[in-house]
Amino acid sequence: MNDSVDRQPEDVATGYEVIQGYLKTLDGSPGVYRMLDAESRVLYVGKARNLRARVSNYARPSGHSGRIARMISMTASMMFLTTRTETEALLLEQNLIKQLKPKFNVLLRDDKSFPNILVTADHDYPQIKKHRGAKTEKGSYYGPFASAGAVNRTLNQLQRVFLLRDCSDAMFESRTRPCLQHQIKRCSAPCVGKISPEDYRQTVRDAEKFLTGKTTDIQARLASEMATASEAMEFERAAALRDRIKALTQVQTAQGINPQGVAEADIVALHMDSGQACVQVFFIRANQNWGNRDYYPRVGADVDAAEVLEAFLGQFYDTREPPRQVILSNEIENPDLMTDALSGKLGRKVELLVPQRGEKAELIEGALRNARESLARKMAETATQARLFKGLAEAFELPGIPERIEVYDNSHIQGAFAVGAMIVAGPDGFLKNQYRKFNIKGEDLTPGDDFGMMKEVLTRRFKRLIKEDPDRSRGLWPDLLLIDGGAGQVSAVASIMREHGVEDIPMVGIAKGIDRDAGKEEFHRVGAPPFALRHNDPVLYFVQRLRDEAHRFAIGTHRAKRAKSVTATPLDEVPGVGAARKRALLAHFGSAKAVSRANLGDLKAVEGVSDALAEKIYDFFHEKG
C-alpha cells in the first residue's frame, strides 16, 4: 500500500480545475481518495477500482448531483492511497470514514459494541453471564445480542430452564448455604453441593445446545428422564424435570420470530424518507431472534438507497464479525466486493441475499415495517426537538439556535468520592458517546466546595478543547453551557472562561426556587437579573430534563467510584498485579493484609506469580512498612 499526500495549491483555488491537476499523477491502480477543503478538512472519502478513472469523473464541470457539485466546489486538495485490490480499498475507505467523519459521506453515527453470553470454561461449575468487549476470557461465547435487555431476557430464560449459576467465582467460593436464586428455582446451588459436577455439566451442555438451536433434543431427553424418574417413584425429581420442560416450552413460544430456514443471519432493512434514513438490523442466531436495533445514518437528500446500504454495511462490520448470511432489503452498489470483504473478515463464505419471496422475504418485510415506524417516530421527535431548541434560544436570548448544549453537574458525599459530569444534547437528542466524567483531583479543595469542583471541571474541559479543536472546526465546542447552580456558580464559570480567552459562549445557571420545587427554577446569566419561565412552558420541562440527565449521570459516576473504593486493596497499587493475579493472591492468602505479611517463598508458591513478580510484591510491602 502506498501513501501520497499532495500539497494544497498556494492560492487555495477550489473546484473541478483543481481536481483536473491531479489526473496527470494518477494511474489505474485501485485505492482510496480524500477530498479536502481550503482548511484541509476532509470533505469526502471514496474508493476506486481505477483511481484515475474515478477522479476524472469529478474533473468534469457539469453533470453532477447537487451534493457532489457542492463537494467539488469546496475541494482545494486531494490525498490518495493506492491498494493492492479493490476489496482492500473498500475496507480502508470505511475505516477512514469512521475515523474522519467526512461531511459528504454517509456516516454510521452509533457504533456501540454488542453483548454476548459467555459460558466460562475455567471452573468445575461453569458460570453463565453477560459479556461485552474483547473475548479474552476462556469459555464459549454466544451472540451477538442486539442489546443488554435481549441478553438479560435470554439469561433469565436459561436460568429458569437449566438452573445455571450467575454468581462470581468469589461469591461461589464464599457460600455456606443456598442463596435466593436457589429458593426461587433459578439455580441448582452447586456452591453447596446440591447438584453433582456430572449433572451440572450436563445442564451446561443442554444450555449450550439451546443457544445453538438444538432444543428438540433437549426436550426429548428431559421427557425421557422424567418418565424414568416417575417409574422409579422419584416424584420430586420428576416434578422438577416437568417444570424445566414447561419453562423450555414457554421460552420457545415467547421468542416471537423463530425462522425455520434461517439458522444464522443478520436481517438488514433500509427505509428512507425526506433525506433521512433508518436501518433496522435483526440478529438471527440458532434459528432464534436475538433482538433488533435501529440505526440512523447521516445521509444527504440526493443519496440513493444502494449507496446508503453499502456504506452502512462497510462501517457496521468494520469492527464486528459478520454472520454466514446477510439478508438485505435492497441491492447495494458492489455486492461482489462486499461479499469478498465480509468473507475475508469471517474466514469463511458470507452470502449477501436480497430475497423476493419465501421466509427470508417475510423477515425483510417485518424489518422494513420496523424501519418505517422507527423513522416516523424519529422524525416526529426531531421536529419536536427543533421546536424546543428554538424556544430555548428565544427564552435565553441566544444569538442563534444551539447545535450543541453541554450541561455540568457535581456529585459527592461531604466532599468524598467527588466527581464532575458533563452531558451533551443536540438536535437529535442526548449524545451519550460525548458524555464525560471528571474525577475531582484538587487536593487543596475544601470538602463540599462546589465552586472549586466546577472550576476544576471547566478548566480541564476547556484546556483540552482548546488543544483538540483550536479553530472550532470539529463541532466539539458548545453553543450553550447549562450549570447546576445560581449567580455564584455562573460568575465562577464566567471567570474561568475569561482565563482561557473564551467569552463568546452563553451560559445559564439553573437554580432551584425558594421552596426548591421543580417548576420554580430561576435562571441566572452574566450581567442580567435572574428570571423564571412560566410553570407550563415546554422549554422549562426541556431544561429540567437536561438538568435531570446531568444529575443522573453524575450520581451514577459517583456511585461507581464509591463502589470501586469499597473493593480496593493495597494490591491495586502494586505494579504488575492485575485483576487475575489479585484474585489468585487473595484466594491463596485470604486477605490483602496476609499478602503484605507473606514471606518471599510463600509468594512464589502462588499459581501465576513469577519469581520476579513475587520479589516485586515483597519489596513493595516491605519498603512501605
C-alpha positions, 0 to 999 in steps of 0.5 A, spaced: 500 500 500 502 506 498 501 513 501 501 520 497 499 526 500 499 532 495 500 539 497 494 544 497 495 549 491 498 556 494 492 560 492 487 555 495 483 555 488 477 550 489 473 546 484 473 541 478 480 545 475 483 543 481 481 536 481 483 536 473 491 537 476 491 531 479 489 526 473 496 527 470 499 523 477 494 518 477 494 511 474 489 505 474 491 502 480 485 501 485 485 505 492 482 510 496 481 518 495 480 524 500 477 530 498 479 536 502 477 543 503 481 550 503 482 548 511 484 541 509 478 538 512 476 532 509 470 533 505 469 526 502 472 519 502 471 514 496 474 508 493 476 506 486 477 500 482 481 505 477 483 511 481 484 515 475 478 513 472 474 515 478 477 522 479 476 524 472 469 523 473 469 529 478 474 533 473 468 534 469 464 541 470 457 539 469 453 533 470 453 532 477 448 531 483 447 537 487 451 534 493 457 532 489 457 539 485 457 542 492 463 537 494 467 539 488 466 546 489 469 546 496 475 541 494 482 545 494 486 538 495 486 531 494 490 525 498 490 518 495 492 511 497 493 506 492 491 498 494 493 492 492 485 490 490 479 493 490 476 489 496 482 492 500 480 499 498 473 498 500 475 496 507 480 502 508 475 507 505 470 505 511 475 505 516 477 512 514 470 514 514 469 512 521 475 515 523 474 522 519 467 523 519 467 526 512 461 531 511 459 528 504 459 521 506 454 517 509 456 516 516 454 510 521 453 515 527 452 509 533 457 504 533 456 501 540 459 494 541 454 488 542 453 483 548 454 476 548 453 470 553 459 467 555 459 460 558 466 460 562 470 454 561 475 455 567 471 452 573 468 445 575 461 449 575 461 453 569 458 460 570 453 463 565 453 471 564 453 477 560 459 479 556 461 485 552 468 487 549 474 483 547 473 475 548 479 474 552 476 470 557 476 462 556 469 459 555 464 459 549 461 465 547 454 466 544 451 472 540 451 477 538 445 480 542 442 486 539 442 489 546 443 488 554 435 487 555 435 481 549 441 478 553 438 479 560 431 476 557 435 470 554 439 469 561 433 469 565 430 464 560 436 459 561 436 460 568 429 458 569 430 452 564 437 449 566 438 452 573 445 455 571 449 459 576 450 467 575 454 468 581 462 470 581 467 465 582 468 469 589 461 469 591 461 461 589 467 460 593 464 464 599 457 460 600 455 456 606 448 455 604 443 456 598 442 463 596 435 466 593 436 464 586 436 457 589 429 458 593 426 461 587 428 455 582 433 459 578 439 455 580 441 448 582 446 451 588 452 447 586 456 452 591 453 447 596 453 441 593 446 440 591 447 438 584 453 433 582 459 436 577 456 430 572 449 433 572 451 440 572 455 439 566 450 436 563 445 442 564 451 446 561 451 442 555 443 442 554 444 450 555 449 450 550 445 446 545 439 451 546 443 457 544 445 453 538 438 451 536 438 444 538 432 444 543 428 438 540 433 434 543 433 437 549 426 436 550 426 429 548 431 427 553 428 431 559 421 427 557 425 421 557 428 422 564 422 424 567 418 418 565 424 414 568 424 418 574 416 417 575 417 409 574 422 409 579 417 413 584 422 419 584 416 424 584 420 430 586 425 429 581 420 428 576 416 434 578 422 438 577 424 435 570 416 437 568 417 444 570 424 445 566 420 442 560 414 447 561 419 453 562 423 450 555 416 450 552 414 457 554 421 460 552 420 457 545 413 460 544 415 467 547 421 468 542 416 471 537 420 470 530 423 463 530 425 462 522 425 455 520 430 456 514 434 461 517 439 458 522 444 464 522 443 471 519 443 478 520 436 481 517 438 488 514 432 493 512 433 500 509 427 505 509 428 512 507 424 518 507 425 526 506 433 525 506 433 521 512 434 514 513 433 508 518 436 501 518 433 496 522 438 490 523 435 483 526 440 478 529 438 471 527 442 466 531 440 458 532 434 459 528 432 464 534 431 472 534 436 475 538 433 482 538 433 488 533 436 495 533 435 501 529 440 505 526 440 512 523 445 514 518 447 521 516 445 521 509 444 527 504 437 528 500 440 526 493 443 519 496 440 513 493 438 507 497 444 502 494 449 507 496 446 508 503 446 500 504 453 499 502 456 504 506 452 502 512 454 495 511 462 497 510 462 501 517 457 496 521 462 490 520 468 494 520 469 492 527 464 486 528 464 479 525 459 478 520 454 472 520 454 466 514 448 470 511 446 477 510 439 478 508 438 485 505 432 489 503 435 492 497 441 491 492 447 495 494 452 498 489 458 492 489 455 486 492 461 482 489 466 486 493 462 486 499 461 479 499 469 478 498 470 483 504 465 480 509 468 473 507 475 475 508 473 478 515 469 471 517 474 466 514 469 463 511 463 464 505 458 470 507 452 470 502 449 477 501 441 475 499 436 480 497 430 475 497 423 476 493 419 471 496 419 465 501 421 466 509 427 470 508 422 475 504 417 475 510 423 477 515 425 483 510 418 485 510 417 485 518 424 489 518 422 494 513 415 495 517 420 496 523 424 501 519 418 505 517 415 506 524 422 507 527 423 513 522 416 516 523 417 516 530 424 519 529 422 524 525 416 526 529 421 527 535 426 531 531 421 536 529 419 536 536 426 537 538 427 543 533 421 546 536 424 546 543 431 548 541 428 554 538 424 556 544 430 555 548 434 560 544 428 565 544 427 564 552 435 565 553 436 570 548 441 566 544 444 569 538 442 563 534 439 556 535 444 551 539 447 545 535 450 543 541 448 544 549 453 541 554 450 541 561 455 540 568 453 537 574 457 535 581 456 529 585 459 527 592 458 525 599 461 531 604 466 532 599 468 524 598 468 520 592 467 527 588 466 527 581 464 532 575 459 530 569 458 533 563 452 531 558 451 533 551 444 534 547 443 536 540 438 536 535 437 529 535 437 528 542 442 526 548 449 524 545 451 519 550 458 517 546 460 525 548 458 524 555 464 525 560 466 524 567 471 528 571 474 525 577 475 531 582 483 531 583 484 538 587 487 536 593 487 543 596 479 543 595 475 544 601 470 538 602 463 540 599 466 546 595 462 546 589 465 552 586 472 549 586 469 542 583 466 546 577 472 550 576 476 544 576 471 541 571 471 547 566 478 548 566 480 541 564 474 541 559 476 547 556 484 546 556 483 540 552 478 543 547 482 548 546 488 543 544 483 538 540 479 543 536 483 550 536 479 553 530 472 550 532 472 546 526 470 539 529 463 541 532 466 539 539 465 546 542 458 548 545 453 553 543 450 553 550 453 551 557 447 549 562 450 549 570 447 546 576 447 552 580 445 560 581 449 567 580 455 564 584 456 558 580 455 562 573 460 568 575 465 562 577 464 559 570 464 566 567 471 567 570 474 561 568 472 562 561 475 569 561 482 565 563 482 561 557 480 567 552 473 564 551 467 569 552 463 568 546 459 562 549 452 563 553 451 560 559 445 559 564 445 557 571 439 553 573 437 554 580 432 551 584 426 556 587 425 558 594 421 552 596 426 548 591 420 545 587 421 543 580 417 548 576 420 554 580 427 554 577 430 561 576 435 562 571 441 566 572 446 569 566 452 574 566 450 581 567 442 580 567 437 579 573 435 572 574 428 570 571 423 564 571 419 561 565 412 560 566 410 553 570 407 550 563 412 552 558 415 546 554 422 549 554 422 549 562 420 541 562 426 541 556 431 544 561 429 540 567 430 534 563 437 536 561 438 538 568 435 531 570 440 527 565 446 531 568 444 529 575 443 522 573 449 521 570 453 524 575 450 520 581 451 514 577 459 516 576 459 517 583 456 511 585 461 507 581 467 510 584 464 509 591 463 502 589 470 501 586 473 504 593 469 499 597 473 493 593 480 496 593 486 493 596 493 495 597 494 490 591 491 495 586 497 499 587 502 494 586 505 494 579 504 488 575 498 485 579 492 485 575 485 483 576 487 475 575 493 475 579 489 479 585 484 474 585 489 468 585 493 472 591 487 473 595 484 466 594 491 463 596 492 468 602 485 470 604 486 477 605 490 483 602 493 484 609 496 476 609 499 478 602 503 484 605 505 479 611 507 473 606 514 471 606 518 471 599 517 463 598 510 463 600 509 468 594 512 464 589 508 458 591 502 462 588 499 459 581 501 465 576 506 469 580 513 469 577 519 469 581 520 476 579 513 478 580 513 475 587 520 479 589 516 485 586 510 484 591 515 483 597 519 489 596 513 493 595 510 491 602 516 491 605 519 498 603 512 501 605 512 498 612 
